Amino acid sequence: MKREYLGNLNQADPIYNILSHEVLPQLGVTTNGQRYRVFRLGGSNAVFEYEERESGHRVIGKFYGEWGTHASPRAVTRMWREYRAIDHIRRVGLDGYPHHVVRALGAAPDQGAAIFLEHLLGETLGGVLDGVARDVRPPSALYGRLTALAFFLATMHNRTVSDDLVDFHDDVRYLRILAESLRQHRHMSDHSLREFGSLGERWKRFGPMWEDHKVCLHGDATPANFLFTEGIWVGGIDFERSHYGDRVFDVGRIAGELQHAFLLNQGNRRGAEPYIGHFLWEYSCHFPDREAAFTHICARVPFHLATTLLRVARNPWITNEYRTKLIEAAQDALHSV
């Protein structure tokens, strides 16, 4: 992640008092006259890293509104949504080893709708995935990370199962939104838009998509949002899109990101298949009947893999040629039923 040094935090900044008197004491930092170095990090929101110079402790500040301004009600709502999602998932036991959801250390709705999070160390899944897809890292590195991640996600999902059944209408609606967005930007023809609509209706008639119970999802299970150290420790970050839904929403997102990485780096999405199969098999081992779970999950994954590829296809940084490949791959996946 890009890290840009901005200078020292001014003691007159309201964030200074929040860090010194509310956030850092939770990390055992109680000295007076702290000085903080500030770094801007990459991300969809304004994300900053604050480093207390004497102790070396780091804290992440994520602003849903504009830094130093009064945030909108929508921004405050989004801030509290992530704060409560983190608290909820940590309360079911993902707060240590081997599964660790980042700790929320404080919130400041009146200071740009900021949430303050612990700083986690580790290598992202994206780092090892890109290395393996480029043939500069051994396959074993990715297999090991996927085993750990499958354990993390299965634990989070299984500990938050609700009584409500999945409403697959929501997922088909998301497919339609993605396709319409691509058509609006002239990346997809009217014919392809109609085909995706027809495929979505076909999937609505596929019984397994309605049979599971809702679980708490990460909601943005991309390679950048999972950190790894030694062993099977996994750190989860960025829960702003967490919600209840189909567990395969998360599982299929990882499968889609695997296929995207190999398609982008090797020009052939088939290279991802052994890793996708390994990930799904490892995820399924956390159920009483592993083979039955594997069969059921594999039948449902192609839909969410396809929506992931369409989501990637909307990015402005990719070429039109590659975007066409992503759309074609998504169509192929949806044709599996």
N, C-alpha and C positions, 0 to 999 in steps of 0.2 A: 504494500500500500504506500502511496506517495505520502511523504512527511515533510512539511515545509515549516521551517523555524520562523516564528513571528516576533519573538522578543520576550520580555518579561511582562508578567501580568501586573498591571497598575493596582496599587493597594486601594485606590479609590473606586475601582470596579466592584460592583456588588458581588460578582462571582468570587472575588478574593475572600470576602467574609464567609460565603457559603462553603468554599473549600476548606478554609482554616478552622471554622467553628462547627461545621455540620458533617462534612465528608471525610476529611483526613483523620479526625479523631477515631473514626470507625476502623481505620487501618493502623492505629496505635501511634499516630503522629500527633504529639501534644506540645511541641516546642512553640515558642512565640516568634513572631517576626519572620514567618515563612516567606520564601521567594519562589515564584513559580515560572518556569520556562513554558512557553506556549507554542504548540505546533498545530498546524492545520493538517488534517488527514483527508484522504479521498473518501467519497461516499455520497449517497443521495441527499443527505441532509448536511447542515453545517456541523462537522464533527471536529473536535479539538482534543488534543492531548495536553494535559497539565502535568508537569514534572516538578515535584517539590525538590529543590536543589540540594538541601542538606541531607535528607533521608533517601532521596532517589525514588520515592514512591511516585507512581504514575496513576492518573485518573483520566477517564474519557468523559468529555462533555459533549452531549448530542443535543443540538438545538432544532426543535421542530418549527420554531418561528425565527425571526431575524435576531441575530445576536445584539443584545442591548436595547431591544425594543419591546413594546407590549404585544404579546402574541395574540393571535386571533383565537376565538373559541374552538375552532376546528383544530388548530395546532395544539392547544392544551388538551383536547380530547385524545388526540393521537399520542401525545406524551404519556398521559395516564394509562392509555391502553397498553403501551409497551411495559410500563412500570408494573402494572397489575399482572400482565402475562408472565413476566419474569418471576414475580413473587409466587404466582400460582404453581409454576413448574418447579421452582426450587422447593416449595412446600411438599411436593410428592417425592422428594429425595434426590433430585439432580443438583446437588450442592456440594460435591466433593469429588472423591475418586470412586469409580472411573468416569462418572458422568457429571459434568460441571456446567451449569448455566450461569452466565455472567451475573454478578451481584449488582443490584441497583442500590447505590449508596445515598441517593437523594434526588429530589426533584425541585425545580424552581419554575412554576407556571407563570410567574410574573416577570421572569427574566428570559424572554425568548422561548418559553416552554422547553426548558432544558432538563435533561435527565443525566445524572452523573453515575457512571458505571466503573466497576473495577477494570483495571488493565490486565488482560490475559496474555501470557506469552505462549508461543507455539507456532508451528508451521501450518498454514492453511491447507485444506484439501486441494485447493487450486494449485498450490506450489508443486505438490507431488504429482498431481494429475497432468499438468502441463509437461513436467519433466519426463514422465513415462510416455505420453503421447508424442513427444519429440525424440524419443529413444535416447535420452541422456540420463535417465533413472531406470533402475531395474524394475520389472513388473512386480516383484515381491513387495516393493515399497507401497504400491497402490493397493495391492491385495490386503496388506496389513491394515492400512488406513480404512478401507471399506469394511473390513470385519469389525473394527472398533466403532465406526459410524453406525453400522447396522445395529449393533448392541445399544448404542445411545438412543437412536430413534425408536427402536422397539420398546425400550424401557420407558421412554417418555410417552409413547402412544398407549402402551398397555396399562400404565398407571393412571391414565386419565380417561379411560373408556366411559362414555356416558350411556344413558338408557335410550337416547334418540338414535334412530337409524339415519344413515347418510341420505341427504337430499341431493340426488345427482343432477337435478335441474340446475343447481348453482354452477356445477362444473361445465355443463353444456353451454350455459349462458356465458361463462368465461371464454370458452372456445369461440363462440360467436363474436364476442367483443374483440378478441385478438385478430380474427380473420377480417372483421370490418375495419379495424384500424389499418391493417396492411392494405386493404383495398382502397381506403381513403387516401393513403399516401402513394397510390399507384404501384404498389409492389405485388399486387395480386389482381387477376382479371375477374370480371363478373362471373365467368364460368367457374373459376376456382372457388370464389366465394360461395356460390350455390352448392358446389360439391362439398365444401366443409360443412355447410348447413345440413345437407343430406346425411353426411357421415355422423354428425352430431345426433340427428334423429335416430339413426340406426343404433348408435351406442345407447340411447335412452331405452331401447327395447331389449338390451342385453341385461338379463337378470342379475348377474353378480355385482353390477355397479350399485345396486340398491340394498344389498344384503348385510353390509357391515354396519357397525355402530360408530357414531362420531367419536373422535378423539381430539385431544388438544394437539394442534399442528404447530410446527415451527413457522410455516407459512411462506418462507423465503429460503428454502433449503438449497442454497447455492454453494459452490466450493469455497467462496470467500468467508462464509459464516460458520465454519467449523475449524477449530484449531486442535493440533495434535502435538504431544510431546512423546516421551518414552512409554512403552507398554500400550495399554488400551485406553489411556486417558483421552477424553474428548471434551473440549470446551465449546459451548454454543453461544453465539452472540447474535445481535440484531433480531429482536423478536417483535418488531413493530407491526408485522403482518400476521402475527400469531392469531389463530382462531380455531374453532371446532369444525371438523369436517372429516373427509375420507382420509385414512392413514396413507393411502396410496398417492394422495396429493403430494406429500413429502417424498415418499419413496420414488414415485415417478419423476419428480423434479431431479433427483440425483441421477436416475437412469438417463434422463434427457441431457443433463449436463455432461455425463460421460460420453454419450454419443456425439454431442456437439464438439467436445475437445478433440476426439479422434478424427472427426470429419474435417475440422478446421486445420489440424496439424498434419494429417496423413492423407486427406482427401478421400478417405474410405471409412464410413461409419461402422463397418463390420469389425474393425479392430477393437471396438468398445464391447462387443458381445460377451467375451469371457469375463470381463469385469462386471458387467451388468448382471450376468448370471450368478457370479460369485456373491455380489452384494445382496441380491434377492434371496439366495439360498441361506446366507448368514442371517438375514433379517428373519427368515422363516423359522430358524432354529429356536426362536424364543416363543414358540407356540407349542401346545401339547402335541399336536399332530403336525410335524414339520412338513411332510410331503403334501398334505392337504392344504396347509397354509400357502406353501410355495405355488401349488397349482392355481389356487384362487387369486393370489396376488399377481402372478404372471399374466393371468387373463385380463386383469384390470390395468396393469401398468402402461400398455401402449397408448391409452387415451391421454394419460397425464404426461407421458413422454412427448407426445405430439404437441400438447399445449406449451410445454417447455420450449420446444424447438421454435414454435411460432412466437413465443415471447422473446427469444433471442433474436429472431428475424426482424423484430421491430427496431433493433439498435441502429443508430445512424452511422456507426463506425464500420459496419461490415459492407462488403462489396455487393453489388446487385447479383453477381454470379453466385456468390456464396449464399446470399439470401434465397435465391431460387433453389439451391440444394437443400436448404433447411426446410423450405415449404414442401418440396417433393418428399423429403424424409418424413415429415409430419403426415402427409397424405398416405404414404406407405404404412405407417404405424396404425393409422385409423382404419385402414382396410383389413386389419387383422380379424375383425368380426364381420 
